[in-house]
Amino acid sequence: MDTTPENQKIQNLVSELKPIDIRSALFKSKDFNFIVTGKDEDGKICTHLKQEEALQILTANIVEEFLYGGAAGGAKTWTGCCWLLFMCINYPGTRWFVARKELKDIIDSVYVTFKKVCDTYGFSDYKFNGQKHFIQFGNGSHINLIEVSYKPSDPMFEGVGSTEYTGGWMEEVGEIHPQAYIVLRTRIGRHLNKKYGIKKMMFMSGNPKKNWTKTQFYDKDKAGTIESHKRYLGCLVTENPFIEKDYVESLRRLASEDKASFERLFKGNWEYEDNPNALCDYEMIEAIFSNNHVPQGQTFITADIARFGSDKAVICVWRGWRLIELKTFDVSKTTDIQLLITQLRLKYHIPKNRCVGDADGVGGGVIDNTGIKAFINNATPIREQGDNQNYKNLQVQCLFHLARIINEGKIWIMCELSEKQRSDIKQELDQIHSKLNDIGKLDCKSKSDIKQDIGRSPDYRDAIFMRVFFDLKPNKRRFMGSILR
């Protein structure tokens, strides 16, 4: 046995090491076996490969935004808690956050899991401040628990504060407003990152939802167009070898109880969401780009003119219910919009009375200067023969009719569009939902609620639904002549 002073010193150092010290060193060297390898319910040794891949992405210093999940039971919360725990231990004095829509859910779910993670790996050098909602480590590292629910009084999420963070985690990100994501990602990478050589990281976890997370991550990943600083990794419950069999079976039973939840939570299907208030069948929305059976007809122009110059301006040219040309302005100048409407009228020989534009905001001036018809969203619905529906206003009436036209396969968007435009149009049409209002009239999901869910104004939807106006109020031919006696 080697009893030299040097070897004895090494043995003494090793004997003083705690299990958490060894695990922290393994984590820092990107050896995650102590987290991802273990025994399943039957005692078989197995490895959670997707969790290992997620931890590799989180610590590789390559991407800045990472969405992990796409179904229930993938160990998303455990993974996030492990990442924060060992980053805080290995990099003293760093600052992190956990954000969720409701603070109560962070405490009842994330913090409960965080305590289990600490107990599992033998770490106790932390304190939880229940009044100011943060976790403080003995080495000076810090995790803030942040509520990011949308408040009309703070639409820009200034209440999130100006704290500078090393990195952060948005849990159940599908519930979080896109503006909160925009603000929080500006706060990371600003505290001791350079000192430790840590790239800023926004970790996001959640289940499929048709909102900004789908368009920003899943859709782009599927199309192969996701930005180099972003990453998406899906994980199904069946890919987690440690999940309880009873939990898996409870998810399977959703197939007969709640098909939408089964598709989302068990199968990780981002395209499926059986919302009882959705007016459009999603398969029929997807079909609008291939409905080449739709006949031609009279030509029309519909224009959603950027309200107060802040949203996208969209101008559509129609032959019947074929959308043959679509133009957009990201930054609107009324003179440019007026000129384009006039040019399109002349190009397709469309009279002014078969052109309509949104009269809200700056749209009123465009309508006055071009002489086209004005669409007033809050106008009284147009009386229809045989339709006794009690619509809230003209806009709602047009939205209900557009949904029927989509579901019957009577619209064809045949003009050339980018993949992003197609994706945006599908997403906006999928937001046509019915709702009850307090005066007993048929209503639709408001534009402000849609903005909150998808992170932008539904300008394509607005330009498209105005086409209904000409079906509700057809031009009447007037004949002049003498009266025969």
Secondary structure, DSSP 4 states (H G I P E B T S, - for coil): ----HHHHHHHHHHHH--HHHHHHHHHHTT--HHHHEEE-TTS-EEE-HHHHHHHHHHHSSS-SEEEEESSTTS-HHHHHHHHHHHHHHHSTT-EEEEEES-HHHIIIIIIHHHHHHHHHHT---EEEETTTTEEEETTS-EEEEEE----TT-TT-GGG-----SEEEEESGGGS-HHHHHHHTTTSS-SSHHHHTPPP-EEEEE---SSHHIIIIIHHHHHT---TTEEEEE--GGG-TTS-HHHHHHHHTHHHH-HHHIIIIIS--TT----TTB-S-HHHHHHTTT-TTPPP--EEEEEEPPGGG-S-EEEEEEETTEEEEEEEESS--HHHHHHHHHHHHHHHT--GGGEEEE-TTTHHHHHHHHTPEEE-TTSPPPP-TT----BSSHHHHHHHHHHHHHHTT--EE-S---HHHHHHHHHHHTT-BEEE-TTS-EEE--HHHHHHHHSS--HHHHHHHTTHHHHHSPPPP----PPP-
